[in-house]
Protein backbone atom coordinates (compact mmCIF):
# COMPACT_ATOMS: atom_id res chain seq x y z
CA UNK A 1 0.00 0.00 0.00
CA UNK A 2 2.79 2.45 0.93
CA UNK A 3 4.96 1.69 -2.07
CA UNK A 4 2.64 0.82 -4.95
CA UNK A 5 -0.65 2.67 -4.38
CA UNK A 6 0.60 5.80 -6.11
CA UNK A 7 1.98 3.86 -9.08
CA UNK A 8 -1.24 1.88 -9.50
CA UNK A 9 -3.52 4.89 -9.12
CA UNK A 10 -1.50 6.97 -11.59
CA UNK A 11 -1.56 4.24 -14.23
CA UNK A 12 -5.26 3.55 -13.71
CA UNK A 13 -5.96 7.26 -14.17
CA UNK A 14 -3.88 7.33 -17.35
CA UNK A 15 -5.62 4.20 -18.67
CA UNK A 16 -9.07 5.65 -18.03
CA UNK A 17 -8.07 9.12 -19.28
CA UNK A 18 -9.43 10.66 -16.13
CA UNK A 19 -8.25 12.49 -13.05
CA UNK A 20 -10.78 10.71 -10.87
CA UNK A 21 -8.15 8.46 -9.25
CA UNK A 22 -5.97 10.58 -6.97
CA UNK A 23 -2.22 9.96 -6.89
CA UNK A 24 -0.88 9.05 -3.47
CA UNK A 25 2.51 10.50 -2.58
CA UNK A 26 3.23 8.98 0.80
CA UNK A 27 6.63 8.96 2.42
CA UNK A 28 8.00 5.40 2.46
CA UNK A 29 9.37 3.98 5.73
CA UNK A 30 13.10 3.26 5.45
CA UNK A 31 13.87 -0.34 4.53
CA UNK A 32 10.22 -1.31 4.01
CA UNK A 33 11.06 -3.79 1.23
CA UNK A 34 13.73 -5.54 3.27
CA UNK A 35 11.77 -6.17 6.45
CA UNK A 36 8.66 -7.04 4.44
CA UNK A 37 10.62 -9.83 2.75
CA UNK A 38 11.95 -11.03 6.10
CA UNK A 39 8.47 -11.19 7.61
CA UNK A 40 7.12 -13.03 4.54
CA UNK A 41 9.92 -15.60 4.69
CA UNK A 42 9.31 -16.09 8.42
CA UNK A 43 5.56 -16.64 7.97
CA UNK A 44 6.08 -19.08 5.09
CA UNK A 45 8.81 -21.03 6.90
CA UNK A 46 6.70 -21.36 10.05
CA UNK A 47 3.65 -22.41 8.02
CA UNK A 48 5.66 -25.09 6.19
CA UNK A 49 7.26 -26.29 9.42
CA UNK A 50 10.75 -25.32 8.25
CA UNK A 51 11.44 -23.21 11.33
CA UNK A 52 10.04 -22.88 14.82
CA UNK A 53 7.78 -19.93 15.63
CA UNK A 54 9.26 -17.16 17.75
CA UNK A 55 7.39 -17.18 21.06
CA UNK A 56 8.58 -13.83 22.37
CA UNK A 57 7.23 -10.60 20.90
CA UNK A 58 10.48 -8.86 21.85
CA UNK A 59 12.55 -11.48 20.01
CA UNK A 60 10.33 -11.11 16.94
CA UNK A 61 10.63 -7.33 17.04
CA UNK A 62 14.40 -7.61 17.41
CA UNK A 63 14.63 -10.01 14.45
CA UNK A 64 12.68 -7.68 12.16
CA UNK A 65 14.32 -4.45 13.34
CA UNK A 66 17.92 -5.53 14.00
CA UNK A 67 19.52 -2.22 13.04
CA UNK A 68 22.72 -3.17 11.14
CA UNK A 69 20.86 -4.73 8.21
CA UNK A 70 17.45 -3.06 8.61
CA UNK A 71 17.67 -0.38 5.92
CA UNK A 72 19.45 -2.13 3.04
CA UNK A 73 19.95 -5.77 3.91
CA UNK A 74 21.23 -8.44 3.75
CA UNK A 75 17.83 -10.15 3.93
CA UNK A 76 18.20 -12.67 6.76
CA UNK A 77 15.97 -15.59 7.65
CA UNK A 78 14.87 -16.10 11.22
CA UNK A 79 16.63 -19.46 11.58
CA UNK A 80 19.96 -17.77 10.81
CA UNK A 81 19.56 -14.71 13.03
CA UNK A 82 17.21 -15.41 15.95
CA UNK A 83 19.35 -18.17 17.57
CA UNK A 84 22.27 -15.73 17.61
CA UNK A 85 20.15 -12.95 19.08
CA UNK A 86 18.80 -15.03 21.97
CA UNK A 87 22.02 -16.91 22.72
CA UNK A 88 24.22 -15.98 25.65
CA UNK A 89 27.33 -14.21 24.37
CA UNK A 90 30.60 -13.22 25.93
CA UNK A 91 32.64 -10.20 24.96
CA UNK A 92 35.24 -11.15 22.34
CA UNK A 93 37.96 -8.80 21.15
CA UNK A 94 38.23 -10.78 17.92
CA UNK A 95 34.68 -9.79 17.01
CA UNK A 96 35.48 -6.13 17.68
CA UNK A 97 38.69 -6.28 15.66
CA UNK A 98 37.16 -8.03 12.66
CA UNK A 99 34.02 -5.91 12.80
CA UNK A 100 35.91 -2.61 12.88
CA UNK A 101 38.16 -3.66 9.98
CA UNK A 102 35.15 -4.69 7.88
CA UNK A 103 33.25 -1.50 8.74
CA UNK A 104 36.20 0.72 7.77
CA UNK A 105 36.62 -1.14 4.47
CA UNK A 106 32.97 -0.51 3.67
CA UNK A 107 33.36 3.16 4.60
CA UNK A 108 36.33 3.49 2.23
CA UNK A 109 34.41 1.91 -0.64
CA UNK A 110 31.43 4.18 -0.04
CA UNK A 111 33.31 7.47 0.32
CA UNK A 112 36.25 7.04 -2.04
CA UNK A 113 34.64 5.02 -4.82
CA UNK A 114 30.84 5.05 -4.77
CA UNK A 115 30.41 8.73 -3.90
CA UNK A 116 33.18 9.83 -6.26
CA UNK A 117 31.68 7.79 -9.09
CA UNK A 118 28.28 9.28 -8.26
CA UNK A 119 29.56 12.69 -9.38
CA UNK A 120 30.55 11.30 -12.79
CA UNK A 121 27.20 9.54 -13.13
CA UNK A 122 25.25 12.64 -12.12
CA UNK A 123 27.13 14.77 -14.64
CA UNK A 124 26.42 12.37 -17.50
CA UNK A 125 22.91 11.20 -16.62
CA UNK A 126 21.85 14.68 -15.54
CA UNK A 127 21.91 15.85 -19.17
CA UNK A 128 22.06 12.71 -21.31
CA UNK A 129 20.72 14.56 -24.35
CA UNK A 130 23.93 16.64 -24.42
CA UNK A 131 26.39 13.84 -23.65
CA UNK A 132 28.31 12.02 -26.35
CA UNK A 133 27.99 8.29 -26.84
CA UNK A 134 31.42 7.75 -25.24
CA UNK A 135 30.40 9.92 -22.27
CA UNK A 136 27.19 7.93 -21.81
CA UNK A 137 29.18 4.71 -21.99
CA UNK A 138 31.65 6.03 -19.41
CA UNK A 139 28.77 7.19 -17.22
CA UNK A 140 27.17 3.74 -17.42
CA UNK A 141 30.44 2.04 -16.47
CA UNK A 142 30.76 4.52 -13.60
CA UNK A 143 27.25 3.70 -12.41
CA UNK A 144 28.05 -0.03 -12.52
CA UNK A 145 30.96 0.67 -10.19
CA UNK A 146 28.96 3.12 -8.08
CA UNK A 147 26.02 0.81 -7.39
CA UNK A 148 28.28 -2.14 -6.58
CA UNK A 149 30.58 -0.20 -4.25
CA UNK A 150 27.64 1.67 -2.70
CA UNK A 151 25.55 -1.42 -1.99
CA UNK A 152 28.41 -3.75 -1.06
CA UNK A 153 29.82 -1.00 1.17
CA UNK A 154 26.57 -0.94 3.14
CA UNK A 155 26.70 -4.74 3.40
CA UNK A 156 30.31 -4.51 4.63
CA UNK A 157 29.33 -1.92 7.23
CA UNK A 158 26.27 -3.93 8.27
CA UNK A 159 28.30 -7.13 8.59
CA UNK A 160 31.03 -5.25 10.45
CA UNK A 161 28.72 -3.50 12.92
CA UNK A 162 26.83 -6.74 13.59
CA UNK A 163 30.11 -8.58 14.12
CA UNK A 164 31.10 -6.03 16.77
CA UNK A 165 27.94 -7.12 18.61
CA UNK A 166 28.87 -10.79 18.24
CA UNK A 167 26.39 -11.46 15.40
CA UNK A 168 27.47 -13.04 12.11
CA UNK A 169 25.52 -11.88 9.06
CA UNK A 170 25.78 -13.69 5.71
CA UNK A 171 27.84 -12.34 2.83
CA UNK A 172 25.80 -10.50 0.22
CA UNK A 173 28.28 -10.11 -2.66
CA UNK A 174 30.92 -12.33 -4.26
CA UNK A 175 32.68 -10.25 -6.95
CA UNK A 176 29.64 -10.28 -9.28
CA UNK A 177 31.34 -8.45 -12.14
CA UNK A 178 33.64 -11.43 -12.67
CA UNK A 179 30.64 -13.52 -13.74
CA UNK A 180 30.58 -15.26 -17.11
CA UNK A 181 26.78 -15.58 -17.33
CA UNK A 182 23.73 -13.70 -16.07
CA UNK A 183 22.72 -16.62 -13.87
CA UNK A 184 26.19 -16.65 -12.32
CA UNK A 185 25.90 -12.89 -11.83
CA UNK A 186 22.74 -13.38 -9.80
CA UNK A 187 24.47 -16.01 -7.66
CA UNK A 188 27.08 -13.37 -6.82
CA UNK A 189 24.99 -10.16 -6.70
CA UNK A 190 22.71 -9.32 -3.76
CA UNK A 191 22.90 -12.98 -2.75
CA UNK A 192 20.26 -12.70 -0.03
CA UNK A 193 17.69 -11.29 -2.49
CA UNK A 194 18.57 -13.86 -5.17
CA UNK A 195 18.07 -16.77 -2.79
CA UNK A 196 14.85 -15.22 -1.47
CA UNK A 197 13.41 -14.88 -4.98
CA UNK A 198 14.49 -18.44 -5.76
CA UNK A 199 13.07 -20.02 -2.61
CA UNK A 200 9.85 -18.03 -2.22
CA UNK A 201 8.91 -17.25 -5.84
CA UNK A 202 10.72 -19.32 -8.47
CA UNK A 203 10.52 -22.74 -6.78
CA UNK A 204 6.89 -22.34 -5.56
CA UNK A 205 5.92 -21.36 -9.12
CA UNK A 206 7.31 -24.70 -10.27
CA UNK A 207 10.95 -23.85 -10.92
CA UNK A 208 12.35 -25.87 -13.80
CA UNK A 209 10.36 -29.03 -13.05
CA UNK A 210 7.47 -28.50 -15.48
CA UNK A 211 9.07 -28.21 -18.89
CA UNK A 212 10.94 -25.50 -20.76
CA UNK A 213 8.00 -23.20 -21.46
CA UNK A 214 6.91 -23.16 -17.82
CA UNK A 215 10.53 -22.61 -16.77
CA UNK A 216 10.78 -19.54 -19.00
CA UNK A 217 7.49 -18.21 -17.62
CA UNK A 218 8.65 -18.79 -14.04
CA UNK A 219 11.96 -17.03 -14.68
CA UNK A 220 10.23 -14.04 -16.25
CA UNK A 221 7.65 -13.74 -13.48
CA UNK A 222 10.32 -14.01 -10.80
CA UNK A 223 12.54 -11.33 -12.29
CA UNK A 224 9.63 -9.04 -13.19
CA UNK A 225 8.51 -9.17 -9.56
CA UNK A 226 12.13 -8.67 -8.51
CA UNK A 227 12.22 -5.52 -10.63
CA UNK A 228 8.93 -4.33 -9.15
CA UNK A 229 10.35 -4.95 -5.67
CA UNK A 230 13.07 -2.39 -6.42
CA UNK A 231 10.61 0.34 -7.27
CA UNK A 232 7.10 1.20 -8.39
CA UNK A 233 7.80 2.25 -11.97
CA UNK A 234 7.89 0.89 -15.50
CA UNK A 235 11.66 1.27 -15.77
CA UNK A 236 12.07 -1.10 -12.80
CA UNK A 237 9.70 -3.59 -14.40
CA UNK A 238 11.60 -3.31 -17.69
CA UNK A 239 14.88 -3.87 -15.82
CA UNK A 240 13.48 -7.03 -14.23
CA UNK A 241 12.10 -8.15 -17.59
CA UNK A 242 15.50 -7.67 -19.18
CA UNK A 243 17.16 -9.78 -16.48
CA UNK A 244 14.56 -12.51 -16.90
CA UNK A 245 14.84 -12.38 -20.69
CA UNK A 246 18.61 -12.78 -20.55
CA UNK A 247 18.27 -15.76 -18.20
CA UNK A 248 15.74 -17.36 -20.53
CA UNK A 249 18.09 -16.74 -23.45
CA UNK A 250 20.92 -18.50 -21.65
CA UNK A 251 18.74 -21.53 -20.98
CA UNK A 252 17.41 -21.58 -24.55
CA UNK A 253 20.91 -21.56 -26.06
CA UNK A 254 22.22 -24.00 -23.41
CA UNK A 255 24.79 -21.55 -22.09
CA UNK A 256 26.23 -23.14 -18.97
CA UNK A 257 26.11 -21.23 -15.72
CA UNK A 258 29.62 -22.39 -14.92
CA UNK A 259 32.51 -20.45 -16.50
CA UNK A 260 34.26 -22.29 -19.38
CA UNK A 261 37.73 -23.74 -18.92
CA UNK A 262 39.21 -22.19 -22.07
CA UNK A 263 40.65 -18.78 -21.19
CA UNK A 264 39.73 -17.14 -24.51
CA UNK A 265 36.10 -18.29 -24.36
CA UNK A 266 35.92 -17.36 -20.70
CA UNK A 267 37.16 -13.86 -21.54
CA UNK A 268 34.58 -13.46 -24.31
CA UNK A 269 31.75 -14.56 -22.05
CA UNK A 270 32.92 -12.27 -19.26
CA UNK A 271 33.01 -9.24 -21.58
CA UNK A 272 29.55 -10.03 -22.99
CA UNK A 273 28.05 -10.64 -19.54
CA UNK A 274 29.53 -7.47 -18.07
CA UNK A 275 28.18 -5.33 -20.90
CA UNK A 276 24.75 -6.93 -20.72
CA UNK A 277 24.65 -6.12 -17.01
CA UNK A 278 25.77 -2.56 -17.74
CA UNK A 279 23.03 -2.24 -20.37
CA UNK A 280 20.48 -3.24 -17.76
CA UNK A 281 21.89 -0.62 -15.37
CA UNK A 282 20.79 2.05 -17.87
CA UNK A 283 17.18 1.07 -17.15
CA UNK A 284 17.99 1.10 -13.43
CA UNK A 285 19.55 4.58 -13.44
CA UNK A 286 17.46 6.42 -16.03
CA UNK A 287 14.58 8.57 -14.78
CA UNK A 288 12.06 6.76 -16.97
CA UNK A 289 11.76 4.49 -20.01
CA UNK A 290 11.80 7.45 -22.37
CA UNK A 291 15.16 8.64 -21.07
CA UNK A 292 16.54 5.10 -21.09
CA UNK A 293 15.51 4.70 -24.74
CA UNK A 294 17.18 7.99 -25.62
CA UNK A 295 20.40 6.92 -23.88
CA UNK A 296 20.46 3.59 -25.73
CA UNK A 297 19.87 5.42 -29.01
CA UNK A 298 22.69 7.93 -28.42
CA UNK A 299 25.14 5.21 -27.42
CA UNK A 300 24.50 3.00 -30.45
CA UNK A 301 24.26 5.91 -32.90
CA UNK A 302 27.68 7.22 -31.77
CA UNK A 303 26.12 10.59 -31.02
CA UNK A 304 28.47 13.58 -30.57
CA UNK A 305 28.36 15.75 -27.47
CA UNK A 306 30.19 16.74 -24.30
CA UNK A 307 32.58 14.50 -22.38
CA UNK A 308 33.50 14.71 -18.66
CA UNK A 309 37.18 15.54 -18.18
CA UNK A 310 37.67 14.56 -14.52
CA UNK A 311 39.50 11.23 -14.55
CA UNK A 312 40.42 11.18 -10.86
CA UNK A 313 37.66 8.66 -10.06
CA UNK A 314 39.43 6.15 -12.29
CA UNK A 315 42.53 6.43 -10.11
CA UNK A 316 40.53 5.67 -6.95
CA UNK A 317 38.83 2.80 -8.74
CA UNK A 318 42.11 1.29 -9.94
CA UNK A 319 43.55 1.36 -6.41
CA UNK A 320 40.47 -0.24 -4.83
CA UNK A 321 40.17 -2.89 -7.56
CA UNK A 322 43.83 -3.79 -7.17
CA UNK A 323 43.38 -4.10 -3.40
CA UNK A 324 40.29 -6.29 -3.78
CA UNK A 325 41.40 -8.58 -6.62
CA UNK A 326 44.98 -9.07 -5.43
CA UNK A 327 43.88 -10.03 -1.94
CA UNK A 328 45.78 -7.04 -0.55
CA UNK A 329 42.96 -6.20 1.86
CA UNK A 330 43.08 -9.71 3.35
CA UNK A 331 46.88 -9.54 3.58
CA UNK A 332 46.76 -6.18 5.37
CA UNK A 333 44.12 -7.49 7.78
CA UNK A 334 46.23 -10.58 8.51
CA UNK A 335 49.31 -8.42 9.04
CA UNK A 336 47.45 -6.13 11.45
CA UNK A 337 46.19 -9.12 13.41
CA UNK A 338 49.82 -10.02 14.18
CA UNK A 339 50.61 -6.56 15.52
CA UNK A 340 50.30 -5.50 19.19
CA UNK A 341 46.86 -4.35 20.27
CA UNK A 342 47.81 -0.67 20.60
CA UNK A 343 49.45 -0.56 17.17
CA UNK A 344 46.48 -2.30 15.59
CA UNK A 345 43.88 0.03 17.06
CA UNK A 346 46.01 3.09 16.33
CA UNK A 347 46.02 2.02 12.68
CA UNK A 348 42.25 1.54 12.63
CA UNK A 349 41.72 4.96 14.21
CA UNK A 350 44.16 6.67 11.83
CA UNK A 351 42.49 5.17 8.76
CA UNK A 352 39.01 6.11 9.99
CA UNK A 353 40.09 9.70 10.74
CA UNK A 354 41.81 9.99 7.34
CA UNK A 355 38.77 8.70 5.47
CA UNK A 356 36.36 11.03 7.25
CA UNK A 357 38.66 14.06 7.16
CA UNK A 358 39.72 13.99 3.52
CA UNK A 359 36.53 12.70 1.98
CA UNK A 360 35.08 15.00 -0.66
CA UNK A 361 31.75 13.32 -1.08
CA UNK A 362 28.47 15.18 -1.16
CA UNK A 363 26.17 12.18 -1.48
CA UNK A 364 26.08 10.42 1.91
CA UNK A 365 22.87 8.49 1.22
CA UNK A 366 23.09 4.88 0.06
CA UNK A 367 21.32 4.04 -3.22
CA UNK A 368 19.38 1.14 -1.72
CA UNK A 369 17.89 3.33 1.02
CA UNK A 370 15.13 4.19 -1.47
CA UNK A 371 14.02 0.56 -1.64
C-alpha positions as CSV (number, residue, x, y, z in Angstrom):
1,X,0.0,0.0,0.0
2,X,2.8,2.4,0.9
3,X,5.0,1.7,-2.1
4,X,2.6,0.8,-5.0
5,X,-0.6,2.7,-4.4
6,X,0.6,5.8,-6.1
7,X,2.0,3.9,-9.1
8,X,-1.2,1.9,-9.5
9,X,-3.5,4.9,-9.1
10,X,-1.5,7.0,-11.6
11,X,-1.6,4.2,-14.2
12,X,-5.3,3.5,-13.7
13,X,-6.0,7.3,-14.2
14,X,-3.9,7.3,-17.4
15,X,-5.6,4.2,-18.7
16,X,-9.1,5.7,-18.0
17,X,-8.1,9.1,-19.3
18,X,-9.4,10.7,-16.1
19,X,-8.3,12.5,-13.0
20,X,-10.8,10.7,-10.9
21,X,-8.2,8.5,-9.3
22,X,-6.0,10.6,-7.0
23,X,-2.2,10.0,-6.9
24,X,-0.9,9.0,-3.5
25,X,2.5,10.5,-2.6
26,X,3.2,9.0,0.8
27,X,6.6,9.0,2.4
28,X,8.0,5.4,2.5
29,X,9.4,4.0,5.7
30,X,13.1,3.3,5.5
31,X,13.9,-0.3,4.5
32,X,10.2,-1.3,4.0
33,X,11.1,-3.8,1.2
34,X,13.7,-5.5,3.3
35,X,11.8,-6.2,6.5
36,X,8.7,-7.0,4.4
37,X,10.6,-9.8,2.8
38,X,11.9,-11.0,6.1
39,X,8.5,-11.2,7.6
40,X,7.1,-13.0,4.5
41,X,9.9,-15.6,4.7
42,X,9.3,-16.1,8.4
43,X,5.6,-16.6,8.0
44,X,6.1,-19.1,5.1
45,X,8.8,-21.0,6.9
46,X,6.7,-21.4,10.1
47,X,3.6,-22.4,8.0
48,X,5.7,-25.1,6.2
49,X,7.3,-26.3,9.4
50,X,10.8,-25.3,8.2
51,X,11.4,-23.2,11.3
52,X,10.0,-22.9,14.8
53,X,7.8,-19.9,15.6
54,X,9.3,-17.2,17.7
55,X,7.4,-17.2,21.1
56,X,8.6,-13.8,22.4
57,X,7.2,-10.6,20.9
58,X,10.5,-8.9,21.8
59,X,12.5,-11.5,20.0
60,X,10.3,-11.1,16.9
61,X,10.6,-7.3,17.0
62,X,14.4,-7.6,17.4
63,X,14.6,-10.0,14.5
64,X,12.7,-7.7,12.2
65,X,14.3,-4.5,13.3
66,X,17.9,-5.5,14.0
67,X,19.5,-2.2,13.0
68,X,22.7,-3.2,11.1
69,X,20.9,-4.7,8.2
70,X,17.5,-3.1,8.6
71,X,17.7,-0.4,5.9
72,X,19.5,-2.1,3.0
73,X,20.0,-5.8,3.9
74,X,21.2,-8.4,3.8
75,X,17.8,-10.1,3.9
76,X,18.2,-12.7,6.8
77,X,16.0,-15.6,7.6
78,X,14.9,-16.1,11.2
79,X,16.6,-19.5,11.6
80,X,20.0,-17.8,10.8
81,X,19.6,-14.7,13.0
82,X,17.2,-15.4,16.0
83,X,19.3,-18.2,17.6
84,X,22.3,-15.7,17.6
85,X,20.2,-12.9,19.1
86,X,18.8,-15.0,22.0
87,X,22.0,-16.9,22.7
88,X,24.2,-16.0,25.7
89,X,27.3,-14.2,24.4
90,X,30.6,-13.2,25.9
91,X,32.6,-10.2,25.0
92,X,35.2,-11.2,22.3
93,X,38.0,-8.8,21.1
94,X,38.2,-10.8,17.9
95,X,34.7,-9.8,17.0
96,X,35.5,-6.1,17.7
97,X,38.7,-6.3,15.7
98,X,37.2,-8.0,12.7
99,X,34.0,-5.9,12.8
100,X,35.9,-2.6,12.9
101,X,38.2,-3.7,10.0
102,X,35.2,-4.7,7.9
103,X,33.3,-1.5,8.7
104,X,36.2,0.7,7.8
105,X,36.6,-1.1,4.5
106,X,33.0,-0.5,3.7
107,X,33.4,3.2,4.6
108,X,36.3,3.5,2.2
109,X,34.4,1.9,-0.6
110,X,31.4,4.2,0.0
111,X,33.3,7.5,0.3
112,X,36.3,7.0,-2.0
113,X,34.6,5.0,-4.8
114,X,30.8,5.0,-4.8
115,X,30.4,8.7,-3.9
116,X,33.2,9.8,-6.3
117,X,31.7,7.8,-9.1
118,X,28.3,9.3,-8.3
119,X,29.6,12.7,-9.4
120,X,30.5,11.3,-12.8
121,X,27.2,9.5,-13.1
122,X,25.2,12.6,-12.1
123,X,27.1,14.8,-14.6
124,X,26.4,12.4,-17.5
125,X,22.9,11.2,-16.6
126,X,21.9,14.7,-15.5
127,X,21.9,15.9,-19.2
128,X,22.1,12.7,-21.3
129,X,20.7,14.6,-24.4
130,X,23.9,16.6,-24.4
131,X,26.4,13.8,-23.6
132,X,28.3,12.0,-26.3
133,X,28.0,8.3,-26.8
134,X,31.4,7.8,-25.2
135,X,30.4,9.9,-22.3
136,X,27.2,7.9,-21.8
137,X,29.2,4.7,-22.0
138,X,31.6,6.0,-19.4
139,X,28.8,7.2,-17.2
140,X,27.2,3.7,-17.4
141,X,30.4,2.0,-16.5
142,X,30.8,4.5,-13.6
143,X,27.3,3.7,-12.4
144,X,28.0,0.0,-12.5
145,X,31.0,0.7,-10.2
146,X,29.0,3.1,-8.1
147,X,26.0,0.8,-7.4
148,X,28.3,-2.1,-6.6
149,X,30.6,-0.2,-4.2
150,X,27.6,1.7,-2.7
151,X,25.6,-1.4,-2.0
152,X,28.4,-3.7,-1.1
153,X,29.8,-1.0,1.2
154,X,26.6,-0.9,3.1
155,X,26.7,-4.7,3.4
156,X,30.3,-4.5,4.6
157,X,29.3,-1.9,7.2
158,X,26.3,-3.9,8.3
159,X,28.3,-7.1,8.6
160,X,31.0,-5.3,10.5
161,X,28.7,-3.5,12.9
162,X,26.8,-6.7,13.6
163,X,30.1,-8.6,14.1
164,X,31.1,-6.0,16.8
165,X,27.9,-7.1,18.6
166,X,28.9,-10.8,18.2
167,X,26.4,-11.5,15.4
168,X,27.5,-13.0,12.1
169,X,25.5,-11.9,9.1
170,X,25.8,-13.7,5.7
171,X,27.8,-12.3,2.8
172,X,25.8,-10.5,0.2
173,X,28.3,-10.1,-2.7
174,X,30.9,-12.3,-4.3
175,X,32.7,-10.3,-6.9
176,X,29.6,-10.3,-9.3
177,X,31.3,-8.5,-12.1
178,X,33.6,-11.4,-12.7
179,X,30.6,-13.5,-13.7
180,X,30.6,-15.3,-17.1
181,X,26.8,-15.6,-17.3
182,X,23.7,-13.7,-16.1
183,X,22.7,-16.6,-13.9
184,X,26.2,-16.7,-12.3
185,X,25.9,-12.9,-11.8
186,X,22.7,-13.4,-9.8
187,X,24.5,-16.0,-7.7
188,X,27.1,-13.4,-6.8
189,X,25.0,-10.2,-6.7
190,X,22.7,-9.3,-3.8
191,X,22.9,-13.0,-2.7
192,X,20.3,-12.7,0.0
193,X,17.7,-11.3,-2.5
194,X,18.6,-13.9,-5.2
195,X,18.1,-16.8,-2.8
196,X,14.8,-15.2,-1.5
197,X,13.4,-14.9,-5.0
198,X,14.5,-18.4,-5.8
199,X,13.1,-20.0,-2.6
200,X,9.9,-18.0,-2.2
201,X,8.9,-17.2,-5.8
202,X,10.7,-19.3,-8.5
203,X,10.5,-22.7,-6.8
204,X,6.9,-22.3,-5.6
205,X,5.9,-21.4,-9.1
206,X,7.3,-24.7,-10.3
207,X,10.9,-23.9,-10.9
208,X,12.3,-25.9,-13.8
209,X,10.4,-29.0,-13.0
210,X,7.5,-28.5,-15.5
211,X,9.1,-28.2,-18.9
212,X,10.9,-25.5,-20.8
213,X,8.0,-23.2,-21.5
214,X,6.9,-23.2,-17.8
215,X,10.5,-22.6,-16.8
216,X,10.8,-19.5,-19.0
217,X,7.5,-18.2,-17.6
218,X,8.7,-18.8,-14.0
219,X,12.0,-17.0,-14.7
220,X,10.2,-14.0,-16.3
221,X,7.6,-13.7,-13.5
222,X,10.3,-14.0,-10.8
223,X,12.5,-11.3,-12.3
224,X,9.6,-9.0,-13.2
225,X,8.5,-9.2,-9.6
226,X,12.1,-8.7,-8.5
227,X,12.2,-5.5,-10.6
228,X,8.9,-4.3,-9.2
229,X,10.4,-5.0,-5.7
230,X,13.1,-2.4,-6.4
231,X,10.6,0.3,-7.3
232,X,7.1,1.2,-8.4
233,X,7.8,2.2,-12.0
234,X,7.9,0.9,-15.5
235,X,11.7,1.3,-15.8
236,X,12.1,-1.1,-12.8
237,X,9.7,-3.6,-14.4
238,X,11.6,-3.3,-17.7
239,X,14.9,-3.9,-15.8
240,X,13.5,-7.0,-14.2
241,X,12.1,-8.2,-17.6
242,X,15.5,-7.7,-19.2
243,X,17.2,-9.8,-16.5
244,X,14.6,-12.5,-16.9
245,X,14.8,-12.4,-20.7
246,X,18.6,-12.8,-20.5
247,X,18.3,-15.8,-18.2
248,X,15.7,-17.4,-20.5
249,X,18.1,-16.7,-23.4
250,X,20.9,-18.5,-21.6
251,X,18.7,-21.5,-21.0
252,X,17.4,-21.6,-24.6
253,X,20.9,-21.6,-26.1
254,X,22.2,-24.0,-23.4
255,X,24.8,-21.5,-22.1
256,X,26.2,-23.1,-19.0
257,X,26.1,-21.2,-15.7
258,X,29.6,-22.4,-14.9
259,X,32.5,-20.5,-16.5
260,X,34.3,-22.3,-19.4
261,X,37.7,-23.7,-18.9
262,X,39.2,-22.2,-22.1
263,X,40.6,-18.8,-21.2
264,X,39.7,-17.1,-24.5
265,X,36.1,-18.3,-24.4
266,X,35.9,-17.4,-20.7
267,X,37.2,-13.9,-21.5
268,X,34.6,-13.5,-24.3
269,X,31.7,-14.6,-22.0
270,X,32.9,-12.3,-19.3
271,X,33.0,-9.2,-21.6
272,X,29.6,-10.0,-23.0
273,X,28.1,-10.6,-19.5
274,X,29.5,-7.5,-18.1
275,X,28.2,-5.3,-20.9
276,X,24.7,-6.9,-20.7
277,X,24.7,-6.1,-17.0
278,X,25.8,-2.6,-17.7
279,X,23.0,-2.2,-20.4
280,X,20.5,-3.2,-17.8
281,X,21.9,-0.6,-15.4
282,X,20.8,2.0,-17.9
283,X,17.2,1.1,-17.1
284,X,18.0,1.1,-13.4
285,X,19.6,4.6,-13.4
286,X,17.5,6.4,-16.0
287,X,14.6,8.6,-14.8
288,X,12.1,6.8,-17.0
289,X,11.8,4.5,-20.0
290,X,11.8,7.5,-22.4
291,X,15.2,8.6,-21.1
292,X,16.5,5.1,-21.1
293,X,15.5,4.7,-24.7
294,X,17.2,8.0,-25.6
295,X,20.4,6.9,-23.9
296,X,20.5,3.6,-25.7
297,X,19.9,5.4,-29.0
298,X,22.7,7.9,-28.4
299,X,25.1,5.2,-27.4
300,X,24.5,3.0,-30.4
301,X,24.3,5.9,-32.9
302,X,27.7,7.2,-31.8
303,X,26.1,10.6,-31.0
304,X,28.5,13.6,-30.6
305,X,28.4,15.8,-27.5
306,X,30.2,16.7,-24.3
307,X,32.6,14.5,-22.4
308,X,33.5,14.7,-18.7
309,X,37.2,15.5,-18.2
310,X,37.7,14.6,-14.5
311,X,39.5,11.2,-14.6
312,X,40.4,11.2,-10.9
313,X,37.7,8.7,-10.1
314,X,39.4,6.2,-12.3
315,X,42.5,6.4,-10.1
316,X,40.5,5.7,-6.9
317,X,38.8,2.8,-8.7
318,X,42.1,1.3,-9.9
319,X,43.6,1.4,-6.4
320,X,40.5,-0.2,-4.8
321,X,40.2,-2.9,-7.6
322,X,43.8,-3.8,-7.2
323,X,43.4,-4.1,-3.4
324,X,40.3,-6.3,-3.8
325,X,41.4,-8.6,-6.6
326,X,45.0,-9.1,-5.4
327,X,43.9,-10.0,-1.9
328,X,45.8,-7.0,-0.6
329,X,43.0,-6.2,1.9
330,X,43.1,-9.7,3.4
331,X,46.9,-9.5,3.6
332,X,46.8,-6.2,5.4
333,X,44.1,-7.5,7.8
334,X,46.2,-10.6,8.5
335,X,49.3,-8.4,9.0
336,X,47.5,-6.1,11.4
337,X,46.2,-9.1,13.4
338,X,49.8,-10.0,14.2
339,X,50.6,-6.6,15.5
340,X,50.3,-5.5,19.2
341,X,46.9,-4.3,20.3
342,X,47.8,-0.7,20.6
343,X,49.4,-0.6,17.2
344,X,46.5,-2.3,15.6
345,X,43.9,0.0,17.1
346,X,46.0,3.1,16.3
347,X,46.0,2.0,12.7
348,X,42.2,1.5,12.6
349,X,41.7,5.0,14.2
350,X,44.2,6.7,11.8
351,X,42.5,5.2,8.8
352,X,39.0,6.1,10.0
353,X,40.1,9.7,10.7
354,X,41.8,10.0,7.3
355,X,38.8,8.7,5.5
356,X,36.4,11.0,7.3
357,X,38.7,14.1,7.2
358,X,39.7,14.0,3.5
359,X,36.5,12.7,2.0
360,X,35.1,15.0,-0.7
361,X,31.7,13.3,-1.1
362,X,28.5,15.2,-1.2
363,X,26.2,12.2,-1.5
364,X,26.1,10.4,1.9
365,X,22.9,8.5,1.2
366,X,23.1,4.9,0.1
367,X,21.3,4.0,-3.2
368,X,19.4,1.1,-1.7
369,X,17.9,3.3,1.0
370,X,15.1,4.2,-1.5
371,X,14.0,0.6,-1.6
